[in-house]
């Protein structure tokens, strides 16, 4: 027997729905236009099959966990406690780790689109954190990177930090796997197998990243840096990175 109270969606279910929406590749922040360096890696023969694509995807996820996610969690925790000024600190610190012009462009374009979307879709009255973050980004007080905008969204939507961490890494993996379907000969089944094998790694990465400070951030990924550098100089491109 279903009671009327049982039919009402809980706050956690609403939050989960919003998180899934944000992690979707069709979410209108422009993620589908970027390959996270995969296009250059495929062109150079570094990624050529399911095995090398799996290695490439896991490498990207590791880099994101040790860099973007550390800044994102720092911002999320600070904002949850009401220390909104720390959003700016995390934001500028994160951008300084983006070496290539394409990586900077990607995080800033997606971050600003999410910032605008948050304001446009927030019911009245608009939450203070949304108004403040939007003002800071558009007044250039803060640069507006995507992971920090995600942290703001998570606070507003009531998404937990573990769920936020998983959602960000899922977004990274799904964007590169989606790009792979357009760049190389690989099946949907193979890309889903790669995604499914990421679960234990994500658990391991969260156990490590959750204790890191901004000073512990690391983005060492020479292969990815070379790939993005080659992509910047390329003349025939399907993706923006």
C-alpha positions as CSV (number, residue, x, y, z in Angstrom):
1,X,0.0,0.0,0.0
2,X,1.3,3.4,-1.0
3,X,0.6,6.3,1.3
4,X,0.3,9.9,0.1
5,X,3.5,10.9,1.9
6,X,5.4,8.1,0.1
7,X,4.4,9.5,-3.3
8,X,6.1,12.9,-2.5
9,X,9.7,13.1,-3.9
10,X,12.2,13.5,-1.1
11,X,14.7,16.3,-1.0
12,X,17.5,13.8,-1.7
13,X,15.7,12.5,-4.8
14,X,15.3,16.1,-6.1
15,X,19.0,16.7,-5.5
16,X,19.9,13.5,-7.3
17,X,17.8,14.4,-10.3
18,X,19.5,17.8,-10.6
19,X,22.9,16.2,-10.3
20,X,22.1,13.7,-13.0
21,X,20.9,16.5,-15.2
22,X,24.2,18.5,-14.7
23,X,26.3,15.4,-15.5
24,X,24.4,14.7,-18.7
25,X,26.4,15.3,-21.8
26,X,23.4,17.2,-23.2
27,X,23.4,19.7,-20.4
28,X,23.6,23.1,-22.2
29,X,27.0,24.3,-20.9
30,X,29.0,23.2,-24.1
31,X,30.7,20.1,-22.8
32,X,29.9,18.2,-26.0
33,X,32.1,20.6,-27.9
34,X,35.3,19.5,-26.1
35,X,37.2,16.1,-26.3
36,X,39.6,16.7,-23.4
37,X,42.6,16.2,-25.7
38,X,41.3,13.0,-27.2
39,X,41.1,14.3,-30.8
40,X,44.8,15.0,-30.9
41,X,45.6,11.7,-29.1
42,X,43.7,9.8,-31.8
43,X,45.3,11.8,-34.6
44,X,48.7,11.0,-33.2
45,X,47.9,7.3,-32.8
46,X,48.3,7.4,-29.0
47,X,44.7,6.3,-28.6
48,X,43.7,3.7,-31.2
49,X,41.4,1.1,-29.6
50,X,39.3,0.3,-26.5
51,X,42.4,-0.6,-24.5
52,X,44.2,2.7,-25.1
53,X,41.0,4.7,-24.8
54,X,40.4,3.1,-21.4
55,X,43.9,4.1,-20.3
56,X,43.4,7.6,-21.6
57,X,40.0,8.0,-19.8
58,X,41.4,6.7,-16.5
59,X,44.3,9.2,-16.8
60,X,41.9,12.1,-17.3
61,X,39.8,11.0,-14.4
62,X,42.9,10.8,-12.1
63,X,44.0,14.3,-13.2
64,X,40.5,15.8,-12.6
65,X,40.3,14.2,-9.2
66,X,43.7,15.5,-8.1
67,X,43.2,19.0,-9.4
68,X,39.6,20.2,-10.3
69,X,37.9,18.1,-7.7
70,X,40.2,19.3,-4.9
71,X,39.4,22.9,-5.6
72,X,35.7,22.0,-6.1
73,X,35.4,20.3,-2.7
74,X,37.2,23.2,-1.0
75,X,34.8,25.6,-2.5
76,X,31.8,23.4,-1.7
77,X,32.7,23.1,1.9
78,X,33.5,26.7,2.3
79,X,30.3,27.8,0.7
80,X,28.3,25.4,2.8
81,X,29.7,27.1,5.9
82,X,28.9,30.5,4.5
83,X,32.5,31.5,3.6
84,X,31.7,32.7,0.1
85,X,35.0,34.5,-0.4
86,X,36.7,31.2,-0.6
87,X,34.9,30.6,-3.9
88,X,37.1,33.2,-5.4
89,X,40.3,31.7,-3.8
90,X,39.5,28.2,-5.2
91,X,38.5,29.7,-8.5
92,X,41.7,31.6,-9.2
93,X,43.9,28.8,-7.8
94,X,42.3,26.2,-10.1
95,X,42.7,28.4,-13.2
96,X,46.4,28.7,-12.5
97,X,46.7,24.9,-13.0
98,X,45.3,25.1,-16.5
99,X,48.4,25.2,-18.6
100,X,47.1,25.2,-22.2
101,X,44.9,27.9,-23.7
102,X,42.3,25.2,-24.7
103,X,42.0,23.9,-21.1
104,X,41.5,27.4,-19.8
105,X,39.0,28.2,-22.5
106,X,37.0,25.0,-21.8
107,X,36.7,25.5,-18.0
108,X,35.8,29.2,-18.4
109,X,33.2,28.8,-21.1
110,X,31.5,26.0,-19.3
111,X,31.7,27.7,-16.0
112,X,30.2,30.9,-17.2
113,X,27.4,29.1,-19.0
114,X,26.6,27.2,-15.8
115,X,26.7,30.4,-13.8
116,X,24.2,32.0,-16.1
117,X,22.0,28.9,-16.2
118,X,21.9,28.9,-12.4
119,X,20.6,32.4,-12.3
120,X,18.1,31.9,-15.1
121,X,16.6,28.7,-13.6
122,X,16.5,29.7,-9.9
123,X,13.0,30.3,-8.6
124,X,12.4,33.6,-6.9
125,X,13.8,34.7,-4.6
126,X,17.2,33.8,-6.2
127,X,19.5,32.3,-3.5
128,X,22.1,34.8,-2.3
129,X,25.0,32.5,-3.3
130,X,23.8,32.4,-6.9
131,X,23.4,36.2,-7.1
132,X,26.8,36.8,-5.5
133,X,28.6,34.2,-7.6
134,X,27.0,35.5,-10.8
135,X,28.0,39.1,-9.9
136,X,31.6,38.1,-9.1
137,X,32.0,36.2,-12.4
138,X,30.5,38.9,-14.6
139,X,32.4,41.7,-12.8
140,X,35.6,39.8,-13.2
141,X,36.1,39.6,-9.5
142,X,36.3,35.8,-10.0
143,X,37.2,34.0,-13.2
144,X,34.3,31.5,-13.2
145,X,35.8,28.0,-13.7
146,X,33.4,25.1,-14.3
147,X,34.2,23.0,-11.1
148,X,33.6,26.0,-8.9
149,X,30.3,26.8,-10.6
150,X,29.4,23.1,-10.0
151,X,30.2,23.6,-6.3
152,X,27.8,26.5,-6.2
153,X,25.1,24.5,-8.0
154,X,25.6,21.6,-5.6
155,X,25.1,23.9,-2.5
156,X,22.0,25.4,-4.0
157,X,20.5,22.0,-5.0
158,X,21.4,20.2,-1.8
159,X,23.8,17.8,-3.5
160,X,26.2,16.0,-1.1
161,X,30.0,16.3,-1.6
162,X,30.4,12.6,-2.5
163,X,27.7,12.9,-5.1
164,X,29.2,16.1,-6.5
165,X,32.6,14.4,-6.7
166,X,31.2,11.4,-8.7
167,X,29.1,13.7,-10.9
168,X,32.1,15.7,-11.9
169,X,34.2,12.7,-12.7
170,X,31.3,11.1,-14.6
171,X,31.1,14.2,-16.7
172,X,34.8,14.1,-17.5
173,X,34.6,10.4,-18.5
174,X,31.3,10.7,-20.5
175,X,32.6,13.7,-22.5
176,X,35.7,11.8,-23.6
177,X,33.8,8.6,-24.3
178,X,31.2,10.4,-26.2
179,X,33.9,12.1,-28.3
180,X,35.5,8.7,-28.9
181,X,32.3,7.5,-30.6
182,X,32.8,10.3,-33.2
183,X,36.5,10.1,-33.5
184,X,37.4,6.4,-33.7
185,X,36.1,3.0,-34.5
186,X,34.6,1.9,-31.2
187,X,31.2,0.6,-30.1
188,X,28.8,1.9,-27.5
189,X,29.3,-1.4,-25.6
190,X,33.0,-0.9,-25.4
191,X,32.7,2.7,-24.1
192,X,30.1,1.6,-21.5
193,X,32.5,-1.2,-20.4
194,X,35.2,1.5,-19.8
195,X,32.8,3.6,-17.9
196,X,31.6,0.7,-15.7
197,X,35.2,-0.1,-14.8
198,X,35.8,3.4,-13.4
199,X,33.7,2.8,-10.3
200,X,36.4,1.3,-8.1
201,X,38.9,4.0,-9.2
202,X,36.4,6.8,-8.3
203,X,36.1,5.4,-4.8
204,X,39.8,5.2,-4.4
205,X,40.3,8.8,-5.8
206,X,37.6,10.2,-3.5
207,X,39.3,8.6,-0.4
208,X,42.5,10.5,-1.5
209,X,41.1,13.8,-2.8
210,X,38.8,14.5,0.1
211,X,41.8,15.1,2.4
212,X,43.8,17.3,0.1
213,X,44.1,21.1,0.4
214,X,44.5,23.6,-2.3
215,X,48.3,23.4,-1.8
216,X,48.0,19.6,-2.5
217,X,46.5,20.0,-5.9
218,X,48.3,18.3,-8.7
219,X,47.8,18.3,-12.5
220,X,50.9,16.5,-13.8
221,X,49.9,14.9,-17.1
222,X,52.6,15.5,-19.7
223,X,50.9,13.3,-22.4
224,X,47.7,15.4,-22.1
225,X,49.6,18.6,-22.1
226,X,51.4,17.6,-25.3
227,X,48.1,16.5,-26.9
228,X,46.4,19.8,-26.2
229,X,49.4,21.7,-27.5
230,X,49.3,19.8,-30.8
231,X,45.5,20.3,-31.0
232,X,45.9,24.1,-30.6
233,X,48.2,24.1,-33.6
234,X,46.0,21.8,-35.7
235,X,44.0,23.1,-38.7
236,X,41.4,20.4,-39.1
237,X,39.4,20.0,-35.9
238,X,36.0,18.6,-34.9
239,X,36.3,19.7,-31.2
240,X,37.5,22.8,-29.4
241,X,40.0,20.9,-27.3
